[in-house]
Amino acid sequence: MSRLLLGGQNGTTGHQFAAALGDPMWPSRPVVDGPHAEVLARGSERTDQQILSSSYGRMAMTCIRHTGRYFSATDEAGVVEQAREFLARAAGEQTEVPTGDHHSPPGLPVLVVPIADSDCFQVLDGHHRIALAAAAGMTTMPVRVRRGRVTTPLQDLLRRMSWLKGGQELYQPIDAPELEALWPTVRCCADRLEAMETFLRHQLPELSGTYLDVASCYGWFVHQMGNLGFEAEGIEQDSLGATVGRLVYGQDPDRIRIGDAAWILRGTQERWDVVSCFSLLHHFVLGRGSCEPAELVRLLDRATGRVLFLDTGQEHEKWFRTSLRGWNPEHIRNFLLENSTFDAVLDLGPDRDAVGPYAENYGRHLFACVRDDGAGAG
Ligand SMILES: C[S@@+](CC[C@H](N)C(=O)[O-])C[C@H]1O[C@@H](n2cnc3c(N)ncnc32)[C@H](O)[C@@H]1O
């Protein structure tokens, strides 16, 4: 049942209802964590107003606003009545099983449709029955599976992001049930975060100050460094990165500057205590950037108050064996020293991403570029 995700209500599709609610993540949520389950979990002690302001009340009133009704309810009083009948059924009371108005005939299994590229299903009919079964302690139930496939708004958004060119992969971790089975996370990221945190705990009196992640993708590092205590921001050329970050991490999109990293860094005099730039430099080395790689490093140097963390593609990776010849950790370290004012560049070792289909790629070393006085180059 954890694979059954919320679908449209009252005949609307999952996409339509998500748009009506203004919540693109609606179809990414298991029914057992949704409003139907929540209303049961809260019990019947609640006032009418509490029911109406619950996620169930909001869902039902949105449905009425957009389709004219929620089952037989057409107004707030009807929604409260509907919720109380549902609670009574959960409590085992013999209520008359409603029919018509989008109620299924008794005994009919829940109706679902497969969600593309996942092991999940979107519920077309039967949200209440699933929540009741879950409240009764069931973890599986028989369902009817309709033909065809649907996608979720989150899947659509990820496919529209320019970097993976429609691919079915995640570059940074995203927690969503329909991505779990068939959307591998290319970079585990936690290893790099752990290395940064350990390093910064030795380097700084406390984990606070400002942080900038250049090429922030969905903003996973921005979000995590924010959680550690930094005022965290990002730069990302794909504006959808900020949208994904808002939806999946609750990240404030205003914290992401949208555009080319070199262009944005050139245009600002700002400086951040800690800066990171992961897996961007080699694109400039390969001639796909808007400036020379040395200039990108100079811009990162100017923007960094205390520590710059950087990783980049290396020659040992299968896909870069000829194109990045010579770019080994020793060369990268020297390149960073030669093109910046940092006093030392420390090699913190390789990432843990050279696994599975990428066993011959990644394993990129993380470098920490520091200043003796910790204050910056002025
Ligand atoms: C290989 S991914 C790296 C993501 C992230 N830094 C990480 O390592 O987890 C490259 C990211 O950089 C962004 N990007 C590429 N070129 C850029 C540029 N010139 N300025 C800003 N972002 C850029 C892409 O849109 C993509 O999100």
The ligand as a Tripos MOL2 file, in Angstrom:
@<TRIPOS>MOLECULE
LIG
   27    29     1     0     0
SMALL
NO_CHARGES

@<TRIPOS>ATOM
      1 C1         27.4040   17.8820  -13.3420 C.3       1 LIG1
      2 S1         26.1100   18.8060  -12.5540 S.3       1 LIG1
      3 C2         26.8510   19.1480  -10.9580 C.3       1 LIG1
      4 C3         25.8380   19.4400   -9.8950 C.3       1 LIG1
      5 C4         26.3990   19.6940   -8.5170 C.3       1 LIG1
      6 N1         27.4080   20.7240   -8.5290 N.3       1 LIG1
      7 C5         26.9210   18.4350   -7.8830 C.2       1 LIG1
      8 O1         28.0990   18.0870   -8.0580 O.co2     1 LIG1
      9 O2         26.1470   17.7510   -7.2020 O.co2     1 LIG1
     10 C6         26.2970   20.3070  -13.3330 C.3       1 LIG1
     11 C7         25.2940   21.3510  -12.8730 C.3       1 LIG1
     12 O3         25.8710   22.5890  -13.2000 O.3       1 LIG1
     13 C8         24.9430   23.3880  -13.8910 C.3       1 LIG1
     14 N2         25.7650   24.2270  -14.7830 N.ar      1 LIG1
     15 C9         26.4400   23.8270  -15.8750 C.ar      1 LIG1
     16 N3         27.1040   24.8730  -16.4150 N.ar      1 LIG1
     17 C10        26.8390   25.9340  -15.6230 C.ar      1 LIG1
     18 C11        27.2180   27.2850  -15.6460 C.ar      1 LIG1
     19 N4         28.0230   27.7520  -16.6030 N.pl3     1 LIG1
     20 N5         26.7740   28.1080  -14.6780 N.ar      1 LIG1
     21 C12        25.9420   27.6490  -13.7000 C.ar      1 LIG1
     22 N6         25.5390   26.3770  -13.6270 N.ar      1 LIG1
     23 C13        25.9780   25.5240  -14.5710 C.ar      1 LIG1
     24 C14        24.0480   22.4080  -14.6130 C.3       1 LIG1
     25 O4         22.8120   22.9760  -14.9800 O.3       1 LIG1
     26 C15        23.9540   21.2850  -13.5880 C.3       1 LIG1
     27 O5         22.9130   21.5180  -12.6720 O.3       1 LIG1
@<TRIPOS>BOND
     1     1     2 1
     2     2     3 1
     3     2    10 1
     4     3     4 1
     5     4     5 1
     6     5     6 1
     7     5     7 1
     8     7     8 2
     9     7     9 1
    10    10    11 1
    11    11    12 1
    12    11    26 1
    13    12    13 1
    14    13    14 1
    15    13    24 1
    16    14    15 ar
    17    14    23 ar
    18    15    16 ar
    19    16    17 ar
    20    17    18 ar
    21    17    23 ar
    22    18    19 1
    23    18    20 ar
    24    20    21 ar
    25    21    22 ar
    26    22    23 ar
    27    24    25 1
    28    24    26 1
    29    26    27 1
@<TRIPOS>SUBSTRUCTURE
     1 LIG1         1 GROUP 0 **** ****
